[in-house]
Amino acid sequence: MQCTGLMGFALLNPSYDPRLVPHLNATAEDDTADDISRIEERLESLGEVAERCRKIILVSKAAIAGGFAVLLMTILGLFGASQTIALGSIAAVLGGIVSLGSNVSTLRQTTDAISAAEALRLDLIGRIDLRMVGDAPLKLM
């Protein structure tokens, strides 16, 4: 996961305070709307990363379970005494463990970045000067 620039720092640093950064204290609503749009785009990409991590975690768990099951069957003699099958199942278990650990940590970082981005987005939305629209009748053309 790679984040660049000010927005990347904000997304990866949960203790980030956007009020300390003058660039985000824009007075024009267009700048704030652009910042909110960029944050929402980033949230979409982070959501895709999180979903991909969840899928890989599921496959990793299946590899661990499958490798362990094949290793157990090999030990019990159901596949014969094949060293190749035993080594392959051990490799599947170890590969699944490595993949699981890597993707769990990436998922945690991504969910932290999502939380930070949502907080930043809410803060920017709260800064928008909203005007009340009167109860004027609607004109139909």
Buried (B, 14 or more C-beta within 10 A) or exposed (E): EEBEEBBBEBBBEEEBEBEEEEEBEBEEEEBBBEBBEBBEEBBEEBEEBBEBBEEBBEBBBEBBEBBBEBBEBBEEEEBEEEEEBBEBBBEBBEBBBEBBEBBBEBBEBBBBBBEBBBBBBEBBEEBEEEEEEEEEEEEEE
